[in-house]
């Protein structure tokens, strides 16, 4: 059947699509499991990082609280912006060189000649500071040239020189915290990394922070993670691309100027800190999962292509077979038609000899045998032509109403014409009561004649018997044709209907092997069936089912 390969290909493609969907779901589940593991362990690493950062911030916060009481203490690594004023880190001045600072310190302590040797960029310092006045006055006249740390140290020295001068402490505090800045955008009460340098937390009107050595902090967190079996050997943690800031480089403050400091640049930005797990094992597992999926998909694609190729090859083979059969049928038809003319001429000559020689002893029965042989060969040619026309689809039955009673007349005429030995025809007298059938008379005659000739060819009796019976079953007429031949083995009862098939034990019987195949094709053309209903050593019964004639 032509549609079977296409249906098979469709089923194959549907099955392959189902497998592909299964593989996609399998890959998705694998990725989900690996992502869940990576996310869980990354979350744990982030929690430990936040714990370590909180510890560092708590230490810095304690130092900042102490600086609120003692503003001249060491403030390295601290950030404090309160009410728009940057208190720490302190802003640098312009005076460079320890000698100048030391000279200024001695002058504040009361050494009137300490600044005599100062020159260079601090030249103006001498003239500004040598004016008479208290230590406090001298300090703040030199203030613009001082770095913030140096200014803080000199504040302490001036306070020691005049311990009762409370105004000095207040002025030092104000001067050391005299930079106005814009607070960066930081979520309230959240630890964030500011400008990739400061770990800060914002509260109402102020920002506190500590300078962070992120690499050292990350190393300590990694050590804790390994100790707690959160990460395995060969695994590391790294800041998330969205967790280390966005490469912001704005300065928090600029340099100091005479009379105070100013802010340059935009407000710094900040972002939360997150860690991600870098795991060669999970990466390898994801790679293997993806690779396995693509290999499976490739195999499915190759299978689909192979299926398509098989169907195409089958169609090509079918086309070539049809072309070969068409050539074969054309050849058979041409040869058979060409045989008809010489056979007809031979028969005419044989009949002429039979009439002229009559019963002459010298002629014996040769003319009669010659006519019979020509008739047999002519019947074979007609079988080949009929089978060839039916197989090529060039035969359309010309149905007409045929009474079953007339079937006996046709059979007796055929027995007299084409059978050399007498055949005992046993025709059921009740067939005439079964009505009629719609059939092509010529084709039906060929069908029955082939069954009759089988009886004559294969029976070993002098007068073979051929019985015809009939009955009605619903909308069908069932005709049975029985002979008394040697019978057909059970395993060969379907093969005998194949074209050119002949039983091995019948090799000494002349024939083409087309008779029963042609008979079945004729039955199928009439929307009927032909089969062997029974067979034994006592004979074979063929059952023909045909539709009854419509009323």
C-alpha positions, -999 to 999 in steps of 0.1 A, spaced: 0 0 0 14 33 -11 3 52 20 19 28 45 55 44 42 40 79 47 21 68 77 52 51 91 72 83 85 46 104 102 45 81 132 83 81 133 84 120 132 58 122 160 78 98 181 110 117 175 93 150 184 80 134 217 116 122 225 129 158 217 103 172 241 114 147 267 150 156 263 143 193 265 123 187 298 152 166 311 177 193 303 155 220 319 152 199 351 189 194 352 196 231 347 171 240 374 187 216 399 222 230 392 210 266 393 192 259 426 224 244 441 246 273 428 220 299 440 217 283 475 255 281 480 260 317 466 233 329 490 251 313 519 284 328 508 267 363 506 254 358 541 288 351 554 302 381 536 276 403 551 284 389 586 321 397 581 313 432 567 290 438 596 318 429 620 342 453 603 316 481 603 308 476 640 344 481 648 345 512 627 313 525 642 328 521 677 358 542 666 335 569 652 316 571 685 349 577 702 359 604 677 327 622 685 340 628 720 377 631 711 378 646 676 415 647 674 421 609 677 434 589 648 408 586 620 425 566 593 402 545 572 369 561 585 342 579 566 317 602 584 294 627 567 270 645 591 244 671 582 260 676 549 295 682 563 323 657 558 341 651 590 363 622 580 384 616 561 399 651 568 408 673 538 444 678 530 461 712 528 490 723 506 520 724 529 544 696 522 575 685 540 580 675 576 605 703 583 580 731 576 554 713 598 579 708 626 590 745 624 554 756 627 548 733 656 578 747 674 566 783 667 532 775 681 549 761 712 566 796 717 599 793 698 599 828 681 629 819 658 615 785 646 602 798 613 632 819 603 647 791 582 613 782 564 613 791 527 599 779 494 562 773 491 558 780 529 574 814 525 541 831 530 536 810 561 563 829 579 548 863 573 513 851 582 522 833 614 549 856 628 523 882 638 519 885 675 490 866 691 480 835 710 490 800 700 454 796 687 458 826 664 491 814 652 477 779 644 447 791 623 468 816 604 489 786 592 459 763 588 455 766 549 490 752 544 485 721 566 474 686 557 445 675 578 464 650 598 491 675 605 466 701 614 450 677 639 484 671 655 491 708 658 457 713 674 467 689 701 500 708 706 482 742 707 458 728 732 487 716 754 502 751 751 470 768 763 450 740 781 424 764 793 415 777 759 381 759 753 375 779 722 406 763 706 390 729 708 358 741 693 375 759 665 396 728 657 366 707 655 348 731 632 379 736 610 386 698 608 350 691 597 345 720 574 338 703 540 302 704 527 293 675 505 262 659 489 252 627 505 255 598 480 224 578 472 225 550 497 195 530 511 189 537 547 203 512 572 218 490 544 255 482 542 267 490 507 301 494 489 306 531 480 329 539 451 344 504 454 363 516 485 340 525 514 317 502 533 290 526 544 256 527 561 232 557 559 210 569 587 191 601 593 212 630 580 245 612 581 267 585 565 292 564 583 317 540 568 350 523 569 376 518 541 374 483 530 401 460 518 378 438 498 404 413 486 414 405 522 378 403 533 369 380 504 399 357 513 387 355 549 351 347 538 364 320 514 383 305 543 352 304 564 331 289 536 357 261 531 358 254 568 320 251 569 319 229 537 299 255 518 325 254 490 345 224 478 381 221 468 388 240 436 357 263 441 358 300 448 335 329 453 335 361 434 316 394 436 285 395 414 289 419 384 259 438 399 273 437 434 307 455 432 293 488 420 293 501 385 329 513 382 321 547 399 352 568 404 338 602 418 358 617 446 340 623 479 358 656 484 386 676 468 415 696 482 414 722 509 415 760 501 419 791 521 389 795 543 376 760 540 371 731 514 348 724 485 333 693 468 339 685 431 323 659 409 289 642 411 276 624 441 291 589 444 269 559 438 266 527 458 254 491 453 247 461 475 274 434 479 266 399 466 288 368 459 284 342 433 299 307 434 325 297 408 324 259 407 343 239 380 322 209 390 289 226 384 302 242 352 313 208 339 279 193 349 261 221 330 284 217 300 279 179 300 241 183 303 240 207 274 264 185 254 243 154 260 211 172 250 227 184 217 241 149 210 206 134 216 190 160 194 216 153 167 208 116 168 171 123 166 177 146 136 198 119 119 171 94 126 145 117 111 166 123 80 172 85 78 134 80 79 129 106 52 156 90 31 141 56 35 107 68 24 122 87 -6 142 56 -16 111 35 -13 92 59 -34 120 59 -59 121 21 -59 83 21 -63 86 45 -92 112 24 -109 92 -8 -102 61 8 -118 82 19 -148 96 -16 -151 62 -32 -148 47 -8 -173 75 -18 -197 68 -54 -190 31 -51 -195 36 -32 -227 60 -59 -239 36 -87 -229 7 -69 -245 26 -64 -277 39 -100 -279 4 -114 -270 -13 -93 -297 13 -104 -322 7 -141 -313 -30 -138 -319 -27 -135 -357 -4 -166 -363 -24 -186 -338 -56 -178 -356 -40 -187 -390 -27 -220 -375 -62 -229 -362 -78 -222 -395 -52 -244 -413 -56 -271 -387 -94 -271 -391 -90 -272 -429 -68 -303 -426 -92 -319 -402 -121 -314 -427 -101 -325 -458 -83 -355 -443 -113 -367 -423 -107 -401 -410 -78 -409 -433 -56 -435 -416 -24 -416 -424 -36 -384 -407 -46 -402 -375 -57 -376 -349 -31 -351 -357 -54 -323 -370 -76 -326 -340 -47 -325 -316 -33 -295 -335 -65 -276 -331 -66 -284 -294 -30 -273 -289 -37 -240 -308 -69 -235 -286 -48 -241 -254 -22 -216 -266 -48 -191 -276 -64 -194 -241 -30 -188 -225 -25 -157 -246 -60 -144 -237 -52 -150 -200 -20 -130 -203 -37 -102 -221 -66 -101 -196 -43 -101 -166 -21 -75 -181 -50 -52 -188 -65 -57 -153 -31 -50 -135 -25 -18 -155 -60 -6 -146 -72 -5 -182 -103 -28 -175 -136 -14 -163 -162 -41 -159 -193 -37 -181 -218 -49 -157 -252 -63 -168 -278 -85 -152 -268 -121 -156 -291 -149 -146 -274 -178 -128 -293 -202 -150 -274 -190 -181 -241 -199 -163 -247 -236 -171 -251 -229 -208 -218 -210 -209 -200 -237 -190 -212 -265 -214 -202 -245 -244 -167 -239 -230 -163 -276 -221 -171 -285 -257 -147 -259 -271 -116 -258 -250 -114 -291 -231 -98 -322 -248 -112 -347 -223 -149 -349 -213 -157 -332 -180 -187 -343 -160 -205 -311 -151 -227 -313 -120 -248 -281 -121 -272 -273 -92 -307 -271 -106 -317 -247 -79 -293 -220 -91 -320 -205 -114 -340 -197 -83 -313 -175 -68 -320 -147 -92 -293 -128 -111 -260 -109 -105 -245 -77 -119 -214 -89 -137 -193 -84 -168 -203 -116 -188 -170 -119 -206 -149 -115 -174 -170 -138 -154 -168 -164 -182 -129 -161 -181 -131 -166 -143 -152 -198 -144 -133 -212 -174 -100 -209 -156 -115 -229 -127 -129 -254 -151 -95 -258 -169 -78 -264 -136 -101 -293 -130 -93 -307 -165 -55 -302 -162 -48 -315 -127 -74 -343 -124 -60 -378 -132 -94 -392 -140 -107 -400 -174 -138 -379 -169 -131 -352 -142 -160 -340 -123 -168 -302 -119 -197 -293 -95 -214 -259 -92 -235 -250 -62 -250 -217 -50 -268 -200 -21 -278 -165 -10 -263 -148 20 -277 -114 27 -268 -91 -2 -244 -117 -17 -246 -147 -40 -222 -174 -29 -211 -198 -57 -189 -229 -50 -169 -247 -76 -157 -282 -66 -134 -305 -85 -120 -340 -78 -84 -332 -83 -54 -340 -60 -61 -310 -37 -39 -281 -25 -18 -281 7 -30 -258 35 1 -237 34 -2 -230 -3 -39 -220 -5 -30 -183 -7 1 -186 -27 -17 -203 -56 -35 -169 -62 -1 -151 -67 8 -144 -104 30 -171 -120 30 -193 -89 30 -230 -96 31 -259 -72 63 -280 -74 43 -312 -77 25 -297 -108 57 -291 -128 47 -318 -153 14 -299 -161 15 -272 -187 4 -238 -176 15 -202 -169 5 -199 -133 -19 -170 -141 -53 -187 -141 -61 -184 -104 -44 -150 -100 -66 -137 -130 -97 -153 -115 -92 -135 -81 -85 -101 -99 -118 -105 -118 -137 -112 -86 -122 -81 -69 -132 -60 -100 -168 -71 -92 -164 -61 -55 -164 -98 -47 -140 -124 -33 -125 -157 -44 -109 -182 -20 -104 -219 -13 -129 -229 12 -119 -266 14 -92 -289 -1 -81 -324 4 -69 -354 -16 -105 -358 -28 -106 -324 -45 -107 -286 -40 -137 -263 -35 -135 -226 -46 -159 -201 -31 -169 -170 -51 -189 -142 -35 -206 -116 -57 -231 -89 -50 -267 -97 -60 -282 -77 -88 -300 -46 -76 -338 -47 -79 
